[in-house]
């Protein structure tokens, strides 16, 4: 029995069935199949909730070991576990005892802890992007020179102090966004869509097996 469950054909068959179950109702009007697709969608929500629960347990295990070993920065792990437990408990949908996403403690933590931390992470990311852009925007050849000029214009167009005295910069930036940028974006999206379709076909045919326990193609 264990050998049967370990056969690689089983997860491939489940992947094919689940994919066709969601794709076919978009093209064919088959009420029983649509009902089955809706049921499968609801099952996905349950699976996602279970996966989230497993993720929380994993976080507690990893950070719990750091606290137990008194590793460097272990107090940050203590804060992570503490806020995870507090927000999980205060956000439970039990209004009879005052627990919900609308209670005071949950809203205070969300507004004064989670939101500022998110803003801080985005700010740090902005500095990293600026540093990467500084290294990338070097006029080594014609292509990089065009990128440098376009990037400089786009940055200047978002500075009111410059656009007040040089209003044509905003017009040039709008033209860049509307034509070269949009054309490039559409090309990238078309390429990504074709790549996704090719990957889907390879997966349905059982050729692509990279998602199966890290296994490669056969």
Steps between C-alpha positions, in 0.01 A plus 500: 500500500781739587664433163177594325468826694856591412446465127565828323202446269253566784588869565528556124151356450362714784658810345347423159155431648502816715615715208242367254231532766563874516567561129219306328207696663635820339441355153218246540167540679485180705309563829633193687856596407443861608367378835806279543727793412332718765540224756868469408543877537355483851734211577793717391401760761506231768840377379637855507374545857668173602822605327490831689458311827798279413701814418419650841614179670823507298566862601447415867735200474779692325487805725438286808832323440676836466354613832591173669861518377528873577630556147603844379191722476282245682288781647375579150377142477323551833324807359399307186345216700337738746333716235403193296323344799334826609370590154386142436303489825353851483399449136299184562138534377340461845308826559322352803818543707620814320736333252488611137697704248312807625609487865722771645815294555502353149440838335768667715759236410406517132511881487798569726720193447428317175438805280816691609708184456363458149582862418852452637557193284382685189728793586800269536406337169489844337859569610612163362327577169667842490839342563443241228381768258812707568718203405287411198459851357846535352544614142719214375327477161203639308242277670616582853516870408134489392407330826695764694331790320150349530550418867627849575200657326258276690660590833501871419133489393404398855676798657254795517788744548632414154171462316388846616792659315534237225144387419607326179670229711159376612385483137809301398450263794137449400608418144757248631235330715240497224708371210846343559417376849156369406633326189775331702255404774263340250786306345607372842142404590451317170825312555401414858157379382654279232748364753219426745303320230803292404564412865134405547509271197824338617349448845179349362701266279711389796822633348561772759550335840702760685213561744503136617724484806776681315512233232628582156374417156491147367 
